[in-house]
């Protein structure tokens, strides 16, 4: 009996061990997604729904550049919408895998946003979202990709950035959000934000896994009282 199949099998096993060891050295999970499965399921549910944000105008009533803006941007904050975020994240991860560089993802949630909207009203809630969007625009680089993620969550794709660098940016954003004065009926108040950070390839290699790990980090930050940054 030929020993060739046995030799090939041993070679394949050896290669798999080498790849697994290489991933461990780089901090990459070797056994698939290691985060909270319920969070990953929620991330995938959001993707199935598509863009949860409603645009104030319709494609049929827009012309020229307005059509492009409606297709790419969230109508309220004028950041990228969910669909554009997902497309850009996938493209950036593809480039990162090709050229062997990191990509970080930050997800921001406004603390107690529902209570703020209930106390001050819907229009003030929208004003808060615009304020936070402006903070993001003023804090990031031109190559970074800010987007509206869910009703009161934002995300930022950070090309060629490791988790440590993303955490520094997230902390700067957290401080700026807390320092913004928001006026309602001649009264000023402020809000706080929590941010979760994860990075490719250290924490995840697939786009939905990366969103899941960043969402998990965000939930850790919120569970610890909010107004903080947490990295998985």
Residue pairs with C-beta under 8 A, 6 or more apart in sequence:
20 30
23 29
23 30
24 30
26 201
26 202
27 202
28 201
28 202
28 205
29 203
29 204
29 205
33 40
33 204
33 206
33 209
33 212
35 204
35 209
35 212
35 213
35 216
35 232
36 212
36 216
36 219
39 212
39 215
39 216
39 219
40 208
40 209
40 212
42 215
43 208
43 211
43 212
43 215
44 208
46 52
46 82
46 149
46 150
47 86
47 208
50 82
50 83
51 81
51 82
51 83
52 82
52 150
52 151
53 74
53 75
53 76
53 81
53 82
53 148
53 151
54 75
55 70
55 74
55 75
55 81
56 75
56 76
57 66
57 70
57 75
58 70
59 67
59 70
59 71
62 69
62 70
71 84
72 80
72 81
72 84
73 79
73 80
73 81
73 84
74 80
74 81
74 82
74 147
74 148
76 126
76 129
76 130
76 148
77 129
77 130
77 132
77 133
77 148
77 154
78 133
79 133
79 136
79 137
79 146
79 147
79 148
79 154
80 88
80 145
80 146
80 147
80 148
81 147
81 148
82 147
82 148
82 149
84 147
85 145
85 147
85 148
85 149
85 155
85 157
86 207
88 145
88 147
88 157
89 105
89 145
89 157
89 207
89 210
89 211
90 207
92 103
92 145
92 157
92 159
93 103
93 200
93 207
93 210
95 159
96 102
96 103
96 159
96 160
96 200
96 201
97 201
97 205
101 159
101 160
102 160
102 161
102 162
102 163
102 199
102 200
102 201
102 202
103 157
103 158
103 159
103 160
103 161
103 199
103 200
103 210
104 157
104 158
104 161
104 162
104 163
104 165
104 166
104 197
104 198
104 199
104 200
105 155
105 156
105 157
105 158
105 166
105 197
105 198
105 199
105 200
105 210
105 211
105 214
106 155
106 156
106 158
106 166
106 169
106 170
106 173
106 195
106 196
106 197
106 214
107 149
107 153
107 154
107 155
107 195
107 196
107 211
107 214
107 215
107 217
107 218
108 132
108 136
108 153
108 154
108 155
108 156
108 170
108 173
108 177
108 193
108 194
108 195
108 218
109 152
109 153
109 193
109 194
109 195
109 218
109 222
110 116
110 128
110 129
110 132
110 152
110 153
110 177
110 191
110 192
110 193
111 191
111 192
111 193
111 194
111 222
111 226
111 227
112 191
112 226
113 125
113 128
113 151
113 152
113 191
114 152
116 124
116 125
116 128
116 189
116 191
117 124
117 125
117 128
120 184
120 189
121 184
124 182
124 184
127 182
127 184
128 182
128 191
129 148
129 152
131 177
131 180
131 182
132 154
132 177
132 180
132 191
132 193
133 146
133 148
133 154
135 173
135 176
135 177
135 180
136 146
136 154
136 156
136 173
137 146
138 176
139 169
139 172
139 173
139 176
140 146
140 156
140 158
140 169
143 159
143 160
144 156
144 157
144 158
144 159
145 156
145 157
145 159
146 154
146 155
146 156
147 154
147 155
147 156
147 157
148 154
149 155
153 218
155 211
155 214
156 169
158 165
158 166
158 169
161 169
161 199
162 199
162 202
163 197
163 198
163 199
163 202
163 203
163 231
163 232
166 197
166 199
166 231
167 197
167 229
167 231
170 195
170 197
170 229
171 195
171 229
173 193
173 195
174 192
174 193
174 194
174 195
174 227
174 228
174 229
177 191
177 192
177 193
178 190
178 191
178 192
178 193
178 227
179 190
180 190
180 191
181 188
181 189
181 190
182 188
182 189
182 190
182 191
192 226
192 227
193 226
193 227
194 218
194 221
194 222
194 226
194 227
194 228
194 229
194 230
195 218
195 221
195 228
195 229
195 230
196 214
196 215
196 216
196 217
196 218
196 219
196 220
196 221
196 229
196 230
196 231
196 232
197 214
197 217
197 229
197 230
197 231
197 232
198 204
198 210
198 213
198 214
198 216
198 217
198 231
198 232
199 210
200 210
203 210
203 213
203 232
204 210
204 212
204 213
213 232
214 232
216 232
217 230
217 231
217 232
218 230
220 230
220 232
221 228
221 229
221 230
224 230
